[in-house]
């Protein structure tokens, strides 16, 4: 068992998250020395509890977007399932105004944070799709049923034959196709974080 603490990986979450990813994140990253911290919009509550897609897993979150800085984390992951669609909800949308949800505002800050790696898997690319400026000129992979959303938001989806590639890295963004590739995704994400660590040592 690794006891050395290397830092935190923040995982954005809401109701209807993917439970396979949730379980594996909680096992894999701590095994490699990283604390997993779940982050959400708490709607001015001290904590909120969210259930997964299958209603067999739940997570209680005490960390709100407005109280943290992306630079406090070694990496940020957007969990799959329908959680990221829920997180892009904004209370008072206005014509021509960019999405103002706390999660999207946090993501805008995260992508501008030096050397911070950001991971998406399956449907979680939806949060990026809330603002075309976040997706412009990106090369990514994603679940087949959101290809249109991703392309309409300005990104290029990368293919392997007649399906999207399993994983893809474009700068600070590491994307995975679906929960079936979670092992490959986590290993790639870890390699990217630790590559950054080696460069900064």
C-alpha positions as CSV (number, residue, x, y, z in Angstrom):
1,X,0.0,0.0,0.0
2,X,1.4,3.4,-1.0
3,X,1.4,5.9,1.9
4,X,3.1,8.8,0.2
5,X,0.5,11.6,-0.6
6,X,1.1,13.1,-4.0
7,X,-1.8,15.5,-4.0
8,X,-5.5,15.6,-4.9
9,X,-7.5,14.7,-8.0
10,X,-10.8,16.6,-8.1
11,X,-13.8,14.7,-9.6
12,X,-16.8,16.8,-10.7
13,X,-20.0,14.9,-9.8
14,X,-23.8,15.3,-9.7
15,X,-26.8,12.9,-9.7
16,X,-26.8,10.0,-12.2
17,X,-23.0,9.6,-12.3
18,X,-21.4,6.5,-13.8
19,X,-20.8,3.9,-11.0
20,X,-18.1,1.9,-12.7
21,X,-16.0,4.9,-13.0
22,X,-16.8,6.0,-9.5
23,X,-15.7,2.7,-8.0
24,X,-12.5,2.5,-10.0
25,X,-11.5,6.1,-9.4
26,X,-11.8,5.5,-5.6
27,X,-9.5,2.4,-5.9
28,X,-7.0,3.3,-8.6
29,X,-5.9,6.8,-7.7
30,X,-5.5,6.2,-3.9
31,X,-3.4,3.1,-4.8
32,X,-1.1,5.5,-6.6
33,X,-0.9,8.0,-3.9
34,X,-3.6,10.5,-4.9
35,X,-6.5,11.6,-2.8
36,X,-9.8,11.7,-4.7
37,X,-12.0,14.7,-3.8
38,X,-15.5,15.1,-5.1
39,X,-16.7,18.5,-6.2
40,X,-20.1,19.9,-7.1
41,X,-22.5,22.8,-6.9
42,X,-23.9,22.5,-3.3
43,X,-26.6,25.2,-3.7
44,X,-25.6,26.9,-0.5
45,X,-25.8,23.6,1.5
46,X,-23.0,22.2,3.6
47,X,-23.3,18.9,1.8
48,X,-25.3,17.1,-0.8
49,X,-25.6,13.4,-1.5
50,X,-25.8,12.1,-5.1
51,X,-26.8,8.7,-6.4
52,X,-25.3,6.9,-9.4
53,X,-27.1,5.7,-12.5
54,X,-27.8,2.3,-11.0
55,X,-28.8,3.6,-7.6
56,X,-26.3,1.2,-5.9
57,X,-23.6,3.8,-5.2
58,X,-23.8,7.3,-3.6
59,X,-21.4,10.0,-2.8
60,X,-21.7,12.8,-0.2
61,X,-20.0,16.0,-1.4
62,X,-18.9,18.8,0.9
63,X,-16.7,20.7,-1.6
64,X,-18.3,23.5,-3.6
65,X,-16.9,25.1,-6.7
66,X,-17.0,28.5,-5.3
67,X,-14.7,27.6,-2.4
68,X,-11.8,26.1,-4.4
69,X,-9.0,26.9,-6.9
70,X,-8.3,24.5,-9.7
71,X,-4.6,25.0,-9.0
72,X,-5.1,23.1,-5.7
73,X,-5.4,19.9,-7.7
74,X,-3.0,17.7,-9.6
75,X,-5.8,16.9,-12.0
76,X,-9.5,17.3,-12.6
77,X,-11.8,14.6,-13.9
78,X,-15.4,15.0,-15.2
79,X,-17.2,11.8,-14.3
80,X,-19.4,10.1,-16.9
81,X,-23.1,9.4,-16.8
82,X,-25.6,12.2,-16.9
83,X,-23.9,14.2,-14.1
84,X,-22.2,16.8,-16.3
85,X,-25.5,17.6,-18.1
86,X,-27.0,18.4,-14.7
87,X,-24.0,20.5,-13.8
88,X,-24.3,22.8,-16.8
89,X,-27.7,23.9,-15.6
90,X,-27.9,27.7,-15.1
91,X,-30.6,29.5,-13.1
92,X,-31.0,32.7,-15.1
93,X,-29.9,32.2,-18.8
94,X,-29.9,35.3,-21.0
95,X,-29.8,35.6,-24.8
96,X,-26.2,35.8,-26.0
97,X,-24.7,35.2,-22.5
98,X,-22.2,32.4,-22.0
99,X,-23.2,29.7,-19.7
100,X,-23.0,30.9,-16.1
101,X,-23.3,27.7,-14.1
102,X,-20.8,27.3,-11.3
103,X,-19.4,24.1,-13.0
104,X,-18.8,25.8,-16.3
105,X,-17.2,28.8,-14.7
106,X,-14.9,26.5,-12.8
107,X,-14.1,24.6,-16.0
108,X,-13.2,27.9,-17.7
109,X,-10.8,28.6,-14.9
110,X,-9.4,25.0,-14.9
111,X,-8.5,25.0,-18.6
112,X,-6.5,28.2,-18.1
113,X,-4.6,26.8,-15.1
114,X,-0.9,26.1,-16.0
115,X,-0.1,22.4,-16.4
116,X,-3.4,21.2,-14.9
117,X,-4.6,18.0,-16.6
118,X,-8.4,17.6,-17.2
119,X,-10.0,14.2,-18.0
120,X,-13.4,13.5,-19.6
121,X,-15.0,10.1,-20.1
122,X,-18.1,9.0,-22.0
123,X,-20.9,11.7,-21.6
124,X,-18.9,14.0,-19.4
125,X,-17.7,16.0,-22.5
126,X,-21.2,17.5,-22.2
127,X,-19.8,20.0,-19.7
128,X,-17.3,21.3,-22.3
129,X,-20.1,21.6,-24.8
130,X,-21.8,24.2,-22.6
131,X,-19.3,26.8,-24.0
132,X,-18.0,26.6,-27.6
133,X,-14.9,28.5,-26.5
134,X,-14.0,25.5,-24.4
135,X,-14.3,23.1,-27.4
136,X,-12.9,25.2,-30.2
137,X,-10.2,23.3,-32.2
138,X,-10.0,20.5,-29.6
139,X,-9.4,16.9,-30.7
140,X,-11.3,14.4,-28.5
141,X,-13.0,11.1,-28.1
142,X,-16.4,10.6,-26.5
143,X,-19.5,8.3,-26.4
144,X,-21.0,7.7,-29.8
145,X,-24.4,9.2,-28.8
146,X,-22.9,12.6,-28.1
147,X,-20.7,12.9,-31.2
148,X,-23.1,15.5,-32.7
149,X,-23.1,17.6,-29.5
150,X,-19.3,17.6,-29.4
151,X,-18.8,18.4,-33.1
152,X,-21.5,21.1,-33.0
153,X,-19.6,22.7,-30.1
154,X,-16.5,23.0,-32.3
155,X,-14.3,20.0,-31.5
156,X,-13.0,17.3,-33.8
157,X,-13.9,13.7,-32.8
158,X,-11.1,11.2,-33.5
159,X,-12.0,7.8,-35.0
160,X,-10.5,4.3,-35.2
161,X,-12.2,2.7,-38.1
162,X,-16.0,2.9,-37.6
163,X,-15.9,3.9,-33.9
164,X,-14.4,6.6,-31.8
165,X,-10.9,5.9,-30.4
166,X,-10.7,4.5,-26.9
167,X,-8.7,7.4,-25.5
168,X,-7.1,10.6,-26.8
169,X,-4.8,13.3,-25.4
170,X,-4.9,16.8,-26.8
171,X,-2.7,19.1,-24.7
172,X,-4.1,19.2,-21.2
173,X,-7.3,17.3,-22.1
174,X,-7.4,13.5,-21.8
175,X,-10.6,12.0,-23.1
176,X,-12.0,8.5,-22.9
177,X,-14.8,6.9,-24.9
178,X,-16.9,5.1,-22.3
179,X,-16.7,3.2,-19.0
180,X,-15.4,0.1,-20.8
181,X,-12.1,1.9,-21.3
182,X,-11.8,3.3,-17.8
183,X,-8.6,1.3,-17.0
184,X,-6.8,2.7,-20.0
185,X,-8.2,6.1,-19.3
186,X,-7.0,6.2,-15.7
187,X,-3.5,4.9,-16.6
188,X,-3.2,7.6,-19.3
189,X,-4.4,10.3,-17.0
190,X,-1.9,9.2,-14.3
191,X,0.9,9.1,-16.9
192,X,0.0,12.7,-18.0
193,X,0.0,14.0,-14.4
194,X,3.2,12.3,-13.5
195,X,4.9,13.4,-16.7
196,X,4.0,17.0,-15.6
197,X,5.5,16.2,-12.1
198,X,8.8,15.0,-13.6
199,X,9.1,18.1,-15.7
200,X,8.5,20.4,-12.7
201,X,10.9,18.6,-10.4
